[in-house]
Amino acid sequence: MSGDLVEDTAEVVPFTAVRPNPAGQLIGRSAEVVSLREEIRRVARSDAKVLITGESGVGKEVVARAIHAGSTRRSHVFAPVNCAGLPESLLESELFGHVKGSFTGAHRDKRGKLEAAHMGTIFLDEVGEMTPRMQGLLLRFLETGELQTIGAEGVGRTVDVRVVAATNRDLRAVVADGGFREDLFYRLNVIHIVVPPLRERRDDIPLLAAHFLERCAAASPGTASAMSPKAMRVLEEYAWPGNIRELENAIERAVVTSEGPVLQVHDLPADVRLDGRVTLRPKRERRRSIIDGLYQHMREQNGSFWTVVYPLFMNRDLTRAHVREVVRRGLEEARGNYRIVTRLFNMGEPTDYKRFLSFLRKHDCQVPFKEYR
C-alpha cells in the first residue's frame, strides 16, 4: 500500500487546482450545466411556477435556489419544504401554520412557510409524495393565494409567493395511475426544468469533487486536502446512481477515513472502487442491484435496518419504492410475518417491532403481508 501511495503522489492534484464556481451557483463546466444555467437565467425573470424534475441527488434544490437568487424576489425569503419528510398533519401546519390550541401540542400560534415566504419563493421538494388531501389544499392556495391556517376562523390573508416544486417521480405517469391530481399537475408544470444525472455530465465530476474536498478540508484542518489522479479517474468512471449527493458523501467519507494528506483509490468507498468501470444498467436493474446490496448487507453482514436502510431513506438516497422492495424481500423470507422480518433485519431491541411498523406507516412504505402467507 505504501508503494502505491508514493507512486501515485507524483502527480497529486490539490483541490485548489480546480476551483469550483462561487458558492450559491451551479458547479460545472459541461454543456449540460451551461445550458441549465441559461435556462435558469431565463426562467428567473418571470414569476411563473416551475416544476423541477430529475433523479434523487441531482441538485434540484440548488436549481430552485438559483432561480430565486436570479429573480426580483431574491431579497425576500426562500422557504424550502420537504413534502416527503413530514406526515400530512405536520406538513399542513408547516405550510399554512396553526393557531394555539388547534390540536394537541399546538402550544402557541405558528406562522406557516407560505406566509413567511410572502414576496419570496417557496420550494416544495418531493411534491409528488403529497397525500390527496394535501394536494387539494395546495391546489386551492394556488388558485386563490389565500391561507387557511389550521384552527383559524375564516380565510386568512392573501400572500404573494412564487411556487417552485420538485420531484424525482414521473408525475405524468403518477397522474395516469390516479396518484396525483391532474389539475394540480398542470398548475405546477407551467415551466418544466429537467436536471441531468451526474453520469450525463461527467466533465463536472472533477469540479464537484474539488468543491466537496475543499469544504471538508476547511471543516477539518489537518485532513486530506488533495486527490491523486488515479482516485480522480475512479470517480470519473463510476456510474453515480445517487448522483451529486452520493459523490459528496463519498468524498466526506474518504476524507474522514484517510490517513494521509492525499486521497488515494483505497480511501474511496468500496462500491465506488469496485463498480467504477461497470456499464450503467437500466433503471429497473439499478434498483434491483441496490436492493440486492442492501438485503445482502443485512442478511449476510448482520447490518441493521436502522443503520443500512433507514439513514439512506431519510437522506433521500433511497425512495419509497426501494424501501418497499426491501420489505417485500423480508416478508417473502418470513412468510408474511413482520416480527420475523425485524429479526431478519437485525433489529433486536424490544421496541424495534413497533418502531419499524410506525416508520413504515408514517412514510407509506408498508407492504400487505397476507399475500406472502
N, C-alpha and C positions, 0 to 999 in steps of 0.2 A: 504493500500500500504506500509506503514512504517513497518507493521508487517512482510510482505513478504520480505522486504529489510533486516531486521535484521535476519530473519530465513535463508535467502539464502546467507548471507555473512559469514556464519560459515565455509564454505568450499571454500572460494574465491580462484580462480586460477589467480595469477598475470601473465602478459604477459611474464615476464622473466622466468617463469617456463617451458615454452615450446618454446625454442629458435628455430626460423626458420633457414634455411641454409643461408650462407653468401649471400650478395647482388650479383645479376647477375647470380645466379643459380636457377634451378627449385626447388621450395619449395614443399616438400612432402616426405613421407616415404612409401607410398603404393607400392604394387607390380607393379602397372601400371606405376608409376613415376620412379621406379628403372629400369624397362625395357626401358622406354623412354630415360632416361639418357644414358643407354648403347647404344641405337640406335643412339643418337646424337653423342656420342663419336666415333662410327664407321664412321658415315656419315661425320663428320668434317674433317677426314683425307684426303678426296678427294676433287676435285673441281667440282664434278657432280652437276647438277641442282637438286633442291629439291622442291617438292610440298608438303606443309603442309596443311592438312585439319582438320576440326573439327568445332563444333558449335561456334557461336558467344560468345566471352568472355572466351574461354578456355585457352588462353595464347599462341596463335600461334606466336606472335611476340617475346615472351620470348624464345620460342624454336628456332626461327631464330637467335636471338642474341646469344644463347648458341652455336649454330653451328658455327657462326662467331668467337666467343671467343675461341673455341677449334681448330680453323683452323690455317694454316700458314699465313692467311690474317689478323689475329687479330690486328696487328699493323697498319693496314690501316682502311679506313673509312667503317663504317656500315651505309648505307643510306636507311632509310625506306620511302616508298611512299604509301599513301593511294589512291588506284586506284578508290575507290568509292566516295571519298570526293571531287573530282575535275571534272569539266566538261572537255570534250575532249580537247579543245584548251589549257586549262591551264595544263592538265596532260601531253600533248605533250611537252610543254615548260618545265615542271618540270623534265621530263625525259631526253630530248635531248637538252634543252637550246635554246636560241634565240639570234639573233643579234639586235643591236639597229635599230629601225625603221621598224622592220619586221611586226609589227602590231600595232594598236592603243594601246598606253600605254607602248610600249617597248622603254623606255627612255634610256636604256643602255644595253650593252651586258650582258647576263646571262648564266652562266655555268650550265648545266643540272646535275641531280643527277648521271646519268650514267658516266659522265666524272669525277665528283667529287669522285666517288667510284672506280676509276681506281686502280687495285691491291687489292681492298677490296670486299665488298659484298653489293649488292642491294637487298632490301626486298620489293617485290611487294605484298602489302596486298590487299585482296579482288580483286585479278586479274580477277576473273570471271565476274566482273562488267565492264570490258573494252568494249568499242564500237568496232564494226567490223574493223573500220579503224585503231584504236589504236592496235588492235590485229595484224593487218598486219604489222604495223611499228615495233612492238616488235618482231615479227617473223623474219623480215629482220635483225634486230640487232642481234638476237640470231644466225642467220646463218652466218653473216659476221663480227660482232663485230665493225662495222663502225657506227659512229654517223652521223645523218642527222639533223644538227642544223637548227631550223626554220629561214628562211631568208638568210642562208649562201649559197654561190655558191659552187657547187660541193660537194663531200663527205668529211666529217670531219675526224678527227683522229680515229684510231682504239684503243679501250680500252680493258683491260683485267679485267672483272668483273664477280664474281660468282653471279648467279641469284638464289635467294630463293623466291618462291611465296607461297601465302596462299589464301585460300578461305573457306567460310562456306557453299558453294554450292556443289552439286554432279556434278562435271564437265563432267563426262561421260554422265549423263542424259542431261545436257545442250548441249553437243556436238550432241547428238542424236536428240535434238529438233532444231538444227541449230543455237543456240545462241552463240556457241564458236567454233573456228576453231579446227578441229581435228589435223591438223599438228602442231599447236601451243601447243595443249594439250600434245602431245607426246614429244615435245621439252622440256616442263616444267616438265613432270612427269617421270623423269629419276629415282629419288628416291622419294618414297611416304611415308610420316610420318603422322600418324593419332594421333591427340591429344585427349585423352579420356575426356568426360564431367566430371564435378565435382561430379555428382551423382554416377559415377562409381569408384570414388576414395575417398570415404567418410573419410577414415583414414587420409587424408591430411587436412581436414577442420580445426581441432584444430591448426595445424601449420600455415596455411594460415591466420586464424583469429588472431592468436597471432602476426604474422608479420604485418598485417594491423593495429591492435590495437597499437602496439609499434610505428609504424610510425606516426599514428595520435596523440598519446600522446606526441611524441617528437616534433611534429609541433605545438602543442597547449598545453604548460605546464599548469598543474592545472586541466586538464580534466581527464576523466576516464582512468585508467591505468591497470585495471584488469577486469575479467569477471566471473560472478557467474557460478557454474556448471550447473544450470538449463538453463541459457541462452545458454551455450555451447551445451547442449543437443538439444535445439531447432534448433540451427544452423546445427547440425549433422543430424537432421531428415528432414530438409527442402529439397525440390527437386532441388533447384537452377537452374531453366530454363535459367537464364542469366549467369550461371557458375561463374568463379572467379571474373569477373568484377562486377557481382551483389553482391557477398559476400563483396568485397571491398567497394562498395557503401553503403551496409547495415551497415558495421562497422563504416564507416565515419559518416553516418547519426546518428547512435546511440551515438557516442562519442560527437557529436555537441549538441544533444538534451538532453543528460543525465544530471542529476543534482547531481549525487554522484560520488565517485571515482571508483565504481564498476558497470559495465554494468549489468542490470537486464533484465529479459524477457520483461518487459513492455517498456524497452528502444529500443527494436528491432522494425524494421518496421512492420506494421500491416500485410502485406501479408506474411512475414516470420513467424510471431507468429501464424496466423490463418491456414496456409497451411502446417505447418511443418510436420504433420503426414499424409498428403494426398498422396496416392499412385500415382506415376508418370504416367501420361497418355501418350498415343501415341502422336507422334509429331504433327499430324494434330489437335488433340484435344487440345494440349497445345497451339497451335497457336490460335485456336478458343477461348480458355479461355482468352488468353492475349488480343485479340481483344475485347471480351466481356467487360473485365475490363476497357480498355481504353475508349471504347464507352460509357459505363455507367458513367464513371467519367466525361466525357464532357457533357452528356445529363442530368444526374441527380444531379451532384455535381457542375455544372457550371464551370468545368475546361476548359481552353482554349487550342486549338490545339497547340499553341506556348509553353505552359507550360507542357502539358501532353504528346504529341506525339513527337513534334519537338526535344526536348533535348535528348530523348531516341534514336531517329534515328541518330542524329549527334554523339552520343556516341557509336553508333553501337550496342546498346542493342536491337534495332528493325531492321528488314530487310526491303527491298523494298516491299516484299510480305505483311508484316504486315501493312505498310502504305497504300498500295493499297486496302487492305481489309477494313481498317477503312474508306477510301474514298468511297468505294463501298457501305458501310452501309449508309453513309451520302447521297449519290446520290439516294439510294432506298427510303429513307425517304423524300428527297427533290424532288423526281420525276425528277431527272436529271438536276436540277438547281444548278450550282456551287455557285451562290450568296447566295442561301438559305443555302447551306452547310456551308458557312462561318459563318452564323448566328447560325446554329445548333451547330457549334464547338466553339461558344462564341468568335468569332473574330469580335470585334465591331468597330475597327478603320477604317476610310475611305480608308486607303491604304492596308488594310488586304486582300481584294479580289485579287488585282494584285500580292501582295506578296505571297499569297497562291498558285496561279496558277504558278507563277515563280518558287517557290520551287518545285512544283510537276513536272514541265517540266525539271528543272535542274537535278533532281535526278531520272528521269524516273519513276515517281510514278503516273502520270496522268492516269485516267481511262476514257474511252469514255462514254459520258453522254447520247447518243441518245437511247441506249437500255433501259434506265430507264424512258423514257418519254412515 
